[in-house]
Amino acid sequence: MTTDAVDAPSGRSASFTVLTTGYTLSTGPGVAATVSYVTDGGRHVVVDPGMVAHRDRILGPLAELGLTADRVTDVVLSHHHPDNTLNVGLFGEATVHDHKAEYRADQWLDRDADGHALTPSLRLIATPGHSPEDITLLAGTPDGVVAFVGDLWWRPNGPVEDPVSPDQAVLRASRERVLAVADVIVPGHGAPFRAADALL
């Protein structure tokens, strides 16, 4: 079985909404994370609730979807840089997922994120490169697989060479792993884009 067949979520019932589209100093007035909402099978997932101009940039769009912060069941942190994690405390009832564990209230459950399924349509894979701890959430939707990659790509046009990556070869290998399965990529600081348009 090929890696992409192993990585692909078995289900195709998830849906997603970008709550706020992020930017970096080169594309905006400061730094903001792209924060997304994904739902499947009763799970309400927020991805990378990081830096934004005001927390209403996260909570307002959730409210428009009929959700309050305490109804969010899961938070996925693609990595532990503050610009992607700063507002995780808004979701006190959620289970928080990172590369090595799940956290809820005072409980810490060690587990490897690589291959961990939240539902048949929501799967985590390890994608180190921007940092050693990077993970990607793969969401199987009726229109294809959407990859929430954190800063594996910052925005649709790269950067090709990540200036903070400890190992560009590892970064490229993780990008190739994502591209083997994804139809759409949601980057850490920009709008979603087609995987076919991704820069390696």
N, C-alpha and C positions, 0 to 999 in steps of 0.2 A: 504494500500500500504506500502511495506517495505521501510526502509531508503535507501537501495541500489537502489531500483527502482526509488525513488525520485531523488537520487543523479546522476544517470547515465545520461549522455548527450543523448538527443533523436536522434541526428544525428551521422553518422559514416563516415564523409567525410574529417576530418582533417588529416594533415600529420605533421611530426616533424623531426627536425634535431638537434642533440646536437652540438652547435657551439664550445664549449670548455668543456672538462671534468675537473671538479674541484678536489681538494685535500685538505687535512688538514695537520697540522704539522706532524702527525704520518704517513702520506702516501706520502708526498711531501716535497719540500724544503721550503715551506711557506704555505699560505692559498690562495686558489682560488675557486671561485664559479663554479658550473656547470651551464653554460649559454645555454639556448635552444631557438630555433626558432620553432614556430608553425604557420601553415597557414590553413585558412578555409574561404571560402566564401568571398574572397577579403580582409580578415584581415591578417595582417602580425604582429605576436606577438612575442616579446622577453620576456623570463622569467628569472628573477633574474640576470640582468646585473651587477654583483658585482665585487669583486676584481679578477683581472687576472694579469699575469706577464706584459702584455702590452695590450693596447686597441685593437691592431691588432688581438689579440686572439679572439675578438668578431667581429670586423668589417671585417677582412679578410675572415672568412668563410661565412659571409653574402654576401660579394662581389662575392664569388664563386657561390652563389645562384642567382646572378644577382640583388642583393638588396643593396641600399645605406641606410644610417641611416635615412634619411628623408622620406623614403618609409615605415618605420615601423609605423604601425597604433596604436599599443597598446603595453604597457609594463606591465607585471604582476610582482608585488613584493610579494613574499611569506611571507615576514616579514621585519622588519625595521632594521636588523643588518647590519652594514656597509659592511661586507664581501659579502652580497647578493644585495647591492644597489649602490655601489660606482660609477658605470658607467651609471646610469640612465640618466644623462645629455647628453649623446651621442644622445639621441632620442628626440630632441626638438619638433618634429611634432606629437609625439605620445600622446595618452591618457594613463595616468598611473593609474593602478588599485591596491588598497590595500584592507585591511579588512573592511574599513569603507567608502571609497569614491572613486571617479574618479577625476583626476586632468588633466587639459589641459591649457597650457598658464597661464592665471590669473583666470581660472575658477575652482571652487571646488564644486563638487556635492556630497553631502552626500547620501550614500546608503549602505545597509548591503550587504556584498559580498556573504553571504551564499545563494546559489541558483541562483546567478546572472548569466545570460547567455550572453556571447559575441556574440555567434551564436548558432544555434541548436546543433552543435558539440563541443562547448567550454563552459564549465560551471565552475564557482568558488564555492567552498564550504569552510566553516570555519573548520580549523583543528588545534585548539590551542594545545599547549603542549611544544614545544621548546620555544615559547614565547606566551603571551596571544593573539597576533595579527595574528597568522599564518593562511594562506589560502593555498588551493591547487587548481591548475588548472587541471580539468579533460578534456581530449581531446578524443572524440570519433573518432577512426580511422577505416579503413576497417578491421584491424587486431585485434581490441579490444580497450579497454579504457586505455589510458596512463595518469598517475597521476604525475604531476610536484609538488613535495611535499615540496620544500625547505629543511629545516633542520628537518623535521619530522623524516626522516632518513638522516644521513649525507652521508652515503656510503652504499654499499650493505650489509655489515656485521654490521650495526647498527649506533652508539652504542646502545646496548639494554637499558642501563641506560644513559640518556642524562645528562651530568654533569651540564648543564646550565638550565635545565628545572625547572620551579617553581613548577610543579606538575606532577609527573610521572604517576599518575592515569589518568589525563586528556590527557597526551601524548599517553598512551596506547589506550584510547577510540578513539582518533582521528586516530591512526594507524588502528584500527579495522574498523573504518568507511571507510577509504581508501581501505582497503583490501576487503571489501564487494563488491566493484565495479570495482577495477582496475585489469588489466592484466599485466601491466608493470609499474614500478615505476622509476621515474627519481629523484634521491636524490640531496641534496644540494651541495655535494662535492665529487661526484663519478659518475661512469658510470651507465646507466640504468640496471635494473635487473628485473627478473620475480617476480611478486607479490607473487607467490607460494613459492619463496625462502626467503621472508622477515622474519626478526627476530622481534619478539614482545618484 
